């Protein structure tokens, strides 16, 4: 294969440019030319200069841009066979031997149709003498990437653009909540999602909304209006100052009648007596710079698409490249289209159980969690119901999302009839007995707050601390302990677990929920807080790059992570940094010498900005200050150098939607774990996390051997597999094939 085409089609989605960049540079690195098909299928039909080559430099500086630089359109003519015949002719004339299609279900339906009709259309063109038989292929290999903010297609856990859209929604609801509380108002927030309630459901979970309406699971009552009014009215009676209802644009009742935001407003005003306003977010959800997650996801998918396209074994059917459980997957496109259509048909047929089943267990469990969390008060305790006394603490450095996890754990436990206490100030509080009951209202508003309301520190129990901890656990009659935090918290929990023979009070279920911006915890590929930190980094670096362009400047940006380079590598992928320094790889003088040569050569040829990202523990000698001074000295008149040590801004800020959703899901699983283990003769001590594509509980006794105890980082780190992609995409444009 010598030449491939890439197009973006249908509604644009943030991250499409990152995908195009990855496709172009990965293909060029393998010696394959890339033709961009401008304006999607419309450009394919029109041909001419709508189809032209992209060079390495053409896709530079587009990672942070929303929309799509190669344009998108909805083509009516491509839906006709005559239009597809002309499109095939143009693909053949331009020598395109494979195709990457980035778009939603409509665009990928068009891709499947093009694949299926290809042999017949080619034969017709050859018979008519419009193309040479020697220039044709028996099949056109096609790979699809799902670009859709609605996250409404089977084949991936999350589509390109959905995370960015969630950011827009959650930011808006956070802002609306403050003004609503000031005036004790109700707001109805309408979000996109004609056939899929993903944005509404996840937006409600992440923002702590009070009610949500989605197409797949309408209210199960005919008089749902009375139920909603009752819940919101009770919320006001117990102290809520605002009410937020999130509604998907395709919401309906169980009879299939549309539910509009105007109707919900009318219900609230008449039945609750609320001053109610409507906010329709509209296309603000679709636009703007993509988040860190969307940039990295799109980059991974784009690179994987080229790898699949260049493998002849994958040419018998079109495929969709997606991500499931943090792993890149490939699924036959016909299967993705069929199941997506089944979901849509189930919703149209009012078969909501089937629709929810097809959406998957994660979607169904999230919906159940939201139904619990939006309650004004928990279900009343049933006499005879098993009641545990559970305690929660934060430990380690603060991580955005800690409060979200605590809130979800408290409310889910209370709704199950348990008692919950908060341990303030980490293990120091557990030692001193700073333990207080938490009720439903105690954690109100915590879903959106950064920091740690319970307080946190890095103290690890030792010596006489254990006697004091055992005494307090016995006095409080604690039946299970949840720690939300980082490595110091894990060490404290492991120390308690390992002293069960000495202190019988420690013979209770112990569970660690990973919350650390460094993302270097055992038994968890993704820690709560890391996504927020990444977004803080890319927001800062995007601004730094803008300032650098104006002055022909190189920046050396230092990010946190201690001995784990996750933040450094991922932020380099998301910002297009040309060099990243990791502790895992080390830094030597030859590296720095080569970097100086690359910088000088680049700026001599017109380069305007240089960006190097350094993990804070990359090397004890070659510090950020040292590197900056070296590059400044060697840059001469070509460029100057500044350093930017981002520091604790990476730990601050309100948690991202991803971290809020992940924290809530993990908290639910942790409460279930404590319930299951409580009362057993030898209850487990464990940490929870996504590992190898599935959610696992890793026992405490296995944690130590998973870690390099000297550097406090996991021995196996999945994200290092992305290092080759970062190295390929960030290299300077060489002469020859890549130009």
N, C-alpha and C positions, 0 to 999 in steps of 0.2 A: 504494500500500500504506500503510495507516494504522495497522495493529496487527500485531505479530508475537508469537509465543510462543517461549519458550526452556525447555528441560528438560535435566536430567542424569539419566542412566539407567545401570543395571547397577552394576558395582563402581565405587566412587568412586576418583578419582585426584587427587593434588595438582596444583593448577593449574586445576581446574574453576571455582573461584571467580573467578580472574583472567579466565577466558574469559567467564563470566556478566557480570562487571563491564564488560568491553569491549563485549559485545553490547548491554547496556542503555544505556551512555552513548553509544556510537556511534549507535544508533538514535534515542535522544532528541535528540541533536544534529541529526539530520536530520528531526526533527518526527514521528517514528514512535513510537507507544506500545508498551511491552513488557509482555506478560503472562507471569509466571513460572508454570510448571506444576510444582507441588510434588509430590515423590515420583515423578517420572518418569511412565512410561506408566500406572502405577496411579492417579496423580492426574488424568491425562487421562481415564481411564474414570470416575472418581468425580465429577469436575467440582466445581461449587459453589465453596466458598472454597479449594479446592485450586488454582484458577486465579485469580490476582489480579495487579494491576499492581505493577510495581517502579518506584520513583522514583530520581532521581539519587543522593539521599542514602542510599537503601536499600542501595546497593552500595558505599558508602564504607567504608573500613577493613577490607576483606575480602581484599585481595591476599595477605596473609601467612598466611591461614588455610588449613589443610588441609581435606580433605573437600569438601562442597558445602552451602552455606547453604540451597539450595532442595530439598535432600533427594534421595535416590535409592532405588529399589526394583526388585525383579524381579517383574514382573506376570504371573501365570499367566492371568488373565482376558483380558489384551490379546492373548494368543496365540490366543484364540477369536474367531471372526468377530463374535459378539454383543458382545464387549468392544470390538472395534474400531468397531463400529457406534455404540456409546454414546460412544466417544472422539470420533468425527467429529461427532456431535451437539453435544458440549460445545465443541469447537473453533468450530463455526459459531455457537452461541449466544453465545460470548464474542467473536465478531467477529475471530477470528485468521485472518490472510490469508497467513501464511508461518511457517515453523517452523525453529528452530535446535536440532538434537539433538546433545548432547554425551555420548558413550558409546562402548562397544566394539563388536565385530562383531555381537553379539547385538542390541544397541540399534539399530544402523544397519540391520540386517536388518529389524527392526520398522519402521524409517522407510521403507525401500523398499517393504515390504508395504503400509503406509499410503498411500503415494503411488500404488501400482498399483491399489489397491482404491477409492481416493477417489471416482471417478465413479460406480461402482456403489453404494457405500454412500450417497452423497448422493442418488442417484435413489431409493433405497429409503426414505430418511428423508422426502423430499419427497412421495412417493406415499402414505406413511403419515400425512402431515400434521403431522409432528413438527417440521419446519423449513420456512421459507418459501423458495421457489425464488429469490426476489430476493436472499436473504441468502447464497446459495451461490456457490462458485467452481468452474469446470470442472476445475481442478487445484489442488493445494496445494503451492506451492513449498517445497522442503526443502533445507537445507544441513546437512551433518554435520561435526562435529569429533570426531576419534578420541581419546577419553579412556581410556587403558589403560596400566597400568604395565608390562605384558608387552611392549609394542611389537610386537604380533602381527598387525597388519593392514596390508594394502597400501594405498598412497595417500600415504604420508609417510615420511620417513627416520626420524623419531622421533615418538612419540605423547605426548600430554599426560600427564605423570606419570612417564614412564620415567626421565627424568634424576634426579628426586627419589628414585625407588626405587633407582637405582644408587648414589646418595649413601649411602642407608641400608645397602646391601649392602657397599660399599667401606669405610665407617666401621667396620662390624662386623668385617670380615675384617682390617682394619688392627689393631683391638684384639685380636682373637683371635690374630693372628700373634705379638704380643709375649708373651702368656701361653704360647702353644704353644712358642715358642723357649726360654722360661725352663725349661720342663720336658721339652724335647725330645719333644713330643707330636705326634700327627697329629690334624687336625680335618677332619670332613666337614661342609661348610656347604651346607644345602639352601635354594635360593631358588625364588621363584615362576616359573612358566612351564610350563603343562601341555602346550602345543602349540608353544611358541616358546622357543628357548634364548638369546634376546638377553640377558636379565639375567645368566644364568650365564656366557655367553661374554665379555661386556664386563666383568662383575665380575671374572672370572679374569684378563683382560688388565690391568685397571686395578690390581688388588691384587697382581699378581705371583704368583698361585697356581701350584701345581705340577701340577695335573691338572684337567680339566673334562669334564663329561658333559652332552650336550645332545640333545634329541629328533631334530633334523634330520640330525645326523651322528654316529651311534653309533660306538664303536670298530670298526675294520674287521677285527677278528680275533675268532674264536670264543673264544679263550683270552685275551681282553683283560685279564682279572684278572692273569695272569702278567706281561703287558707293563707294566701300571700298577705292579705290585709291584716289578718290576725297575728302573724309572725312579726310583721313590721311594727304593728301597734304595740305588741308586747316588748319589742326591742326598745321603743321609746320609753315605756314604763320602767324599764330596768336601767335606763340611763344613756342610751344611745342618743347622740345629737344629730345624726344624719342617717339617711337610708339610701343605699345605692342598689339599683336593680340593673343588671347587665342583660341585654337581650341581643341575640343573633338576628340578623336581618331576615333570616328564613324561619324564625320561630313560629310554632303553630300549636294548637291545642290537640287533644287526643282524637278529635273528630276530623282533624286536617284543616281546620279553619285558621287562617293566618292570625297571628298576634302581633299587632303593630306597637311601636313605642308610644304612639298617640293614645292607643287604647289603654296601655298600662298607666300612662299619666292620668287618664280620666278615672281609672279605678282607684289610684292612690288618693286623688283629690276628693272623690266622693265617699270612699269607704274608710279611709284612714284620716281624712281631714288634713292632708299634708299640702303645703306649698311645694309644688312639683315642677321641675324643669326637665327638658329633654336636651341631650347632647348627642348628635349623630356624628361620629368621628369620620366617617367617609374615607376619602382617599389619602388622608393624612397617615392612615395605617400602611399604605403602600409605598410611600415615598421616603426620602431621606437616606442618610448614610447607613449601611448595614452594620449590625452589631458584630462583636468579635466572633460569636458563635456562627453567624451566617457567613462571615468571611472565611472562617476555617472550614466549615462544612462544605461550602461551595468549592473551595480549593481542593479538598480531598476528593470530592465527587468528580470534579473536572479532570484531575490527574488519573483517577481510576477509570474514567470513561475512555480515555485514550488508550490505556493499557488493554482494556477489554476489546476495543475496536480493532487494535492491531493484531489480535490473536485470532487466526482463521477458525479455530475451534468454536468460536462464539458467533459465527456468521449465519447460522441456520435459522435464527429467530432474533427479533429485536429484544433488547434487554433494558431494564431500568436499573440504574445505579442508585442505591439509597443507603441509609444508615439505620441499623437496628441494634439497640442495646450497645451503642458506642462502637459498632463494628460496621465497616463498609460491606454491603451486600449487593448481589445482583439477582434480579428476579425477572423472569420472562415478561415482556411487556403485555402479551395477551392476558396473562393471569392478573396483572395489575389492573388492566382495563375491565376485565370481567368482574372482579370482586368490587371494584369501585362502583360499577354499574349496579351490582347486587345491593350495595348499601343504599344507593340513591333510590332504587326501586322499592326497597324495604320501607324507606321513609315515606315514599309516595303512597305505598299500600297500607300505611299506618301500622306496619309490623315492627314496632319499636324495639321489641326484645331482640329480633334478628339484627336490626341495625346496630344496636349496642354490642351484640356479640361479634359482629363483623368489625366494628371499630377496635375491638381488642380488650383484654382484661385490664390493661392500664387505664384506658379511657373510662371503662365502667367503674373501676375502683376510685378514680379521681372524682367521678360524679357522685359516688356514695360519700366520699370524704367531704365534698362541698356541701352536700345536703346536711351533714352533721355540723360543719363549721358555721353555716349561715344561721343556725338556730339562735333564737334570742336567749334560751336557757337550755340546759341539758335535759334529757329524759329523766323523769323521776326515778329514784332508786326503787327497785322492786323488792319487797320483803323476801328474804331467803336467797336473793341473788348474791353470787360470790362477789365480795368486795375486798379489793386490795388497797394497801396504802403504798403508793408509788412516789418516788422522789426524783427530782430532776436537777442537774447542775450543769453549769458551763465551766470548762477548764481549758487552759492554753491561751494563745493569743486570740484576740477578737476576730471574728469572721462574719461578714454580712450574711444574714440568713439564720444566725443562732436564735434570734427572737422568733422568727417564723417557725422554726422547728419546735421551740418550747411551746408556743401558742397552740400549734396543731396537736402536740402530744397531750397537753393539759386538757383541751376540749374533747379530744377523742376518748381519753381515759375517763373524764367526768361523765361523758355521755354513756359510757359502758357501766356506770355505777360505781366507779372506784373513787378513792380519795387521792388527792395529789398535793404534794408539798414541794416548794421551791427551796433549794439550798443556795444561799446567797454567798458570793465571793469565792466560788470554786471550792477546792478541797480545804482551804483555810476556813471557810464557813462550815464545812462538814466537821472539821476538827473542833471548832468553837461552839457548834450547835446552833448556828444561825440558820434555822430551818423554820419556814412559815407556810401555812396552808395557802393554796392557790385555788381561787374559784373561777367561774366562767368569765366574770367581768375583770378579773385581775390581769388577764392577758389581752384585753380589748385594745385594738390598734397596733398590736405587736407584729402583725403580718408584714408590715411595710417598713419597720424600723431597722436601721443598722445598729451595730454595737451589740451589747449584751445587757439587757435589763436586770438579769440576775447577778451580773458582775462576773468577771473572769480574771484569772491570773495564771501564772506558770508554775505555781508551787506544786511540787510532787511530794506526797506524804512519805515520811521516814521516821524511824525510831519510835518514840512515844506517841507519835501522831496516830498510829494504828489503834492503840488502846482507846484514845479519845473518840475516834471514828466508830469503833465497835460499840462503845457505850452509848453514843448518840443514836446509832441505828437501832439498838435494843430499846432505848427509852422511847423513841418515836414509833417503834414497831413497824419499821420499813420492810415491805415485802418485795421490792424490786427497785433497781437504781438505773436511771438513764443518764449518761454523760454525753452532752453535746459539745464537742470541742476538738482540739488538735492533739499533737503527739504527747504533750505533757499530761493531758487528760488520759490518754491511753496508758501511759506509764503508771499513773495513779491507780487506774482500774486493774491493771495487771498485777500491781503490787498487792492490792486487796485480794484478788483471786488467788495468788500464790501463797497467801497466809491463812487460808481457810482452816487448815489443821490447827493453827494457833488461836484463831479468833472465829468461833462458830457463828458469830453475827454476820460474817462475810459470806456465809453459805446461802446466798440469795441470788436470783438472776441479775446479771450485770450486762449492760449493753452500751456500746459506744457508737454514737452517730457522728460520722466524719464531718468536721467543720473546720476548714483551714484553707487560707488563700493559696498556700504553697502547693496543695494537691499532692502531698507526698506521704499519705497515710496508708498503712497496710490494709489489705482486704477491701479496698475501694479505689476504683479507677477515677472517680470524680467526687471531689469533696465539696460540700456546701461552702460557698464563699469565693471559690476560685473563678467562677464565671464573672462575678461582680468585679473582682480585681482585674481580670483581663479587660473588661470594658472600661474601667478607669484608666488603665494603661493606654489603650488605643485612642481614647478621647484625648489624652494628654499628648501622645505621640503625633496624632493627626495635626494638632495645633503647632507642635514643634516643627513638623515638616513644612507647614505653611510659612513659618517664620524663616526657616533655613533657605527656602527657595529664593527668597528676596535678596539673600546676602551671599550666595555661593558658600554654603557652610555645611560642615559635618557635625552631627550630634552623636555623642556617646551617651546612651540612656541606660541607667542602672535600675534594674527591677528587683523586687524581693524574690524569695524562694529558698533562702539559705542554701542547703546542699542539693536542692532539687531544682532542675532547670525548666520545669514545666511552664512557668509564667514567661520565662525568657523565650523559649522556642515558640510557644503559641502566639505570643505577641509579635514575634518576628514574622510568623506566617500571616498574621492578620494585618500587619502594617507594611509589609513589603520590605522589611529591613534587609540590607544586603549582607549583613554579617551578624551572627549571634554567637556569644561566648558562653559556654555551659561548663558547670563544674564537672559534669559527667565526661566531658571530652578533654578538659584542661586547656591551657593556653601556653604556647611556647613562643620564643623569639622569632622563629621562622614564620609562624602564623602572622605575627604583627608586621613583619617585614613585607610579606606578600600582600597584606591588607593595605599597607602604605602604597605599594606599587599600583594596586588596583584603583585606589582613590586618586592618585596623581594622574593615572592614565584616563580615568573617567572624566575628571574635571578639565583636563587638557582638551578633551574632545567635546566639551560643552555641557557636561553634567552640572546640575545646579544644586543638588542636595545629596548628602551622604547620611546614612542612618545605621548605626551600630548599636545593638542591644546586648547588654552584659548582665548575666546573673550575678547577684551580689557576692557570691562565693566562688566565682569562676576561677580565680587564682589569687593567692594571698599577696603576691609580689606585683603582678601586673594589674594594679588597681584601676578603677575608673579614672582617677586623677592622672595616673601614669600614662594610660592610653591616650587621654586627651592631650597631655603635654607632648607625647611622641608624635601624634598625628599633626598637631599644631606646628611643631618644629619642621617636620618633613613636608608639610603642605606648602610651605613657602608663600608665594603670592597667588597660588592657585585657589586656595580655600582657607578659611579659618575654622576653628573647632570650639565647640562648647560642650559642656557636660550637663546632664540632667539626671539628678538622683531623685526618683519619684517618691521614695520614702513611704510614710504611713498613709498617704492619700489612697494607696492600694487597699488598705484595710478598712477605710471609711466608706461612707455613703450608704444609701438604702440598697438592700439586696436587689439583684436583677430578677426578672420573672423566672428565669431558669432556676436560680438558686431558691426562690420562694417555692416553686413547684416541687423541686427535688427535696427540699427540707420537709415539706408537708407529707410527701409520699413516704420518706424514710421514717418520719415520726410515727405514722400509722403502723408501719411494719414493726417498729420497735415496741409499741404498746402491745401489739399482738404477740410478739416474742415474750415479753414480760408476763403476759397473761398465761401463755402456754407453759412457761418454765416455772412459774411460782408454785410452790408446794411440792415440787419434785424432790426426791431424796438428794440428788446431786444436780442442782440447776446449773445451766450453762452460763459461762461468761463469754461474751462474744463481741465482735464488731461487725457492723453491717455495711454492705456496699455492693456496687455493680462490679463483677469480676468475670471476665471471659464471656460476656454476653448474657449473664444472668445475675439476679439478685441473690447474694449469699450471706450467710452468717458464718464468719470465721472464728473458731474457738480461740480463746485467749492463749492457750498453750502453744498455738501455732503462730502467733503474731511475731514473737521475737525472732524466729528463724526466717521470717519473711523480710526482716529489716536488717540493714547495715547499721548496727547500734552505734558505731562511731560517728557516722554522719546523720543518723536518724532519717534515712530515706529508704524506700522499698528497694529490694535487690532487683526486682523486675519492674520496669516502667514502660507501659505500653506505648506511651506517646513518643518514645525515642524512635519508633518505627516511622514517624513522620519526618525525621531528620533529612532523609534523602530528598523528599519533596521540597522542603525548605531550601535545601542547597541548590537544587536545580532551578527553582523559580526565581531565586534571588540573585543569581549570578549576572554579571554585566553582559550586555548583548555583544557577542563575539562577531567577528567577520565571517562571511561565508554563509553556511546553510541557515543560520538563525536569522539572518537579515533578509 
